[in-house]
Amino acid sequence: MLLRDLGRFGYSSALHPLTTLKNLSSLKDKTPFEEKAGVYKVTGGECTALHIGQTGRSLKTKIQEHKSAFSSKKPGKPATGFHCVTFNHDPEKITTKLLHSHGKSQRLNRLEEIEKQSKGTMLTNTTL
């Protein structure tokens, strides 16, 4: 109705969406996954063990801690370093995947629990 009335006065209009696919693509987070915090999964290239953990710091920092534990040959935490020392694995063959990007919070704890339970059992520090 409004468009017809505007046409009588020489106005025309076109209906365009305010949000387009092009606009949405610019909303992507361009932060590399290594620089994000969240729930992560570490798998080794030399065995089938895996480790699911969380970090409130960058994933890159946490993985460096795992590798440092291997280099120092000190058993204990973090679990990946302990596993590599115990089973003489090469820490350079581990792969890391960020499962959920989220800052340190109760939600991060829940996301970690969900991931561990979805793998069948609650994992302990004796896994990778």
C-alpha positions in Angstrom: 0.0 0.0 0.0 2.8 2.4 1.0 4.7 1.6 -2.2 1.7 2.5 -4.4 1.2 5.8 -2.6 4.8 6.7 -3.0 4.6 5.9 -6.7 1.9 8.5 -7.2 4.3 11.2 -6.1 7.1 10.0 -8.4 9.0 7.9 -5.8 10.1 4.4 -6.3 11.6 2.0 -3.8 13.4 -1.2 -3.8 13.5 -3.7 -1.0 17.0 -4.8 0.0 18.0 -6.8 3.0 20.1 -5.0 5.5 22.3 -8.1 6.1 23.8 -9.9 3.1 26.0 -12.9 2.9 28.9 -10.6 2.1 28.3 -8.7 5.4 28.1 -12.0 7.4 31.4 -13.3 6.1 33.2 -10.3 7.6 31.9 -11.3 11.0 34.2 -14.4 11.1 36.8 -14.5 13.8 40.1 -14.3 12.1 42.1 -15.2 15.2 44.2 -18.3 14.5 43.1 -21.3 16.6 46.5 -21.5 18.2 45.9 -18.2 19.9 42.5 -19.1 21.3 41.5 -20.5 24.6 39.1 -23.4 25.1 38.7 -27.2 25.1 41.3 -29.0 23.0 42.1 -32.6 21.9 45.7 -33.9 21.6 46.4 -37.1 19.6 49.7 -38.8 19.1 51.1 -40.1 15.8 52.7 -43.1 17.5 49.7 -44.6 19.4 45.9 -44.3 19.7 45.9 -42.5 23.0 44.3 -39.1 23.3 44.1 -36.3 25.8 41.2 -33.8 26.1 41.9 -30.7 28.2 41.1 -27.1 28.6 43.1 -23.9 28.8 42.1 -20.3 29.7 45.3 -19.2 27.9 46.3 -19.6 24.3 46.3 -23.1 23.0 49.9 -22.4 21.7 51.0 -21.7 25.3 49.4 -24.9 26.6 50.9 -27.1 23.9 54.3 -25.6 24.6 53.9 -26.6 28.3 53.2 -30.2 27.2 56.3 -30.3 25.0 58.4 -28.7 27.8 57.4 -31.4 30.2 58.7 -33.9 27.7 62.0 -32.0 27.2 62.6 -31.8 30.9 61.8 -35.6 31.3 59.8 -34.7 34.4 56.8 -37.1 34.9 53.6 -35.6 36.1 51.6 -32.8 34.6 50.8 -31.9 31.9 49.5 -35.3 30.8 50.8 -35.3 27.2 54.4 -34.7 28.3 54.1 -37.4 30.9 52.7 -39.8 28.3 55.5 -39.0 25.8 58.2 -39.5 28.5 56.7 -42.8 29.8 56.2 -44.4 26.3 59.2 -42.7 24.6 57.1 -40.9 22.0 58.2 -38.0 19.8 56.3 -34.9 21.0 56.7 -33.4 17.5 54.3 -36.0 16.2 51.4 -34.9 18.3 48.5 -33.1 16.7 46.2 -30.6 18.4 42.6 -29.6 17.6 40.6 -26.9 19.2 37.2 -28.4 19.9 35.5 -25.4 21.5 36.8 -21.8 21.7 35.7 -20.3 25.0 37.3 -18.2 27.8 37.9 -19.6 31.2 34.5 -20.2 32.9 32.2 -22.8 34.3 31.0 -23.3 30.7 34.5 -24.3 29.7 34.5 -26.9 32.5 31.2 -28.3 31.2 32.4 -28.4 27.6 35.5 -30.4 28.6 33.3 -32.8 30.6 31.0 -33.3 27.6 33.9 -34.0 25.3 35.5 -36.5 27.7 32.2 -38.3 28.2 31.5 -38.4 24.5 34.7 -40.4 24.0 33.3 -43.2 26.2 35.0 -42.7 29.5 36.4 -40.0 31.6 40.1 -39.7 30.7 42.8 -39.6 33.2 46.4 -38.3 33.2 47.6 -41.7 32.1 46.3 -41.1 28.6 48.0 -38.9 26.1 
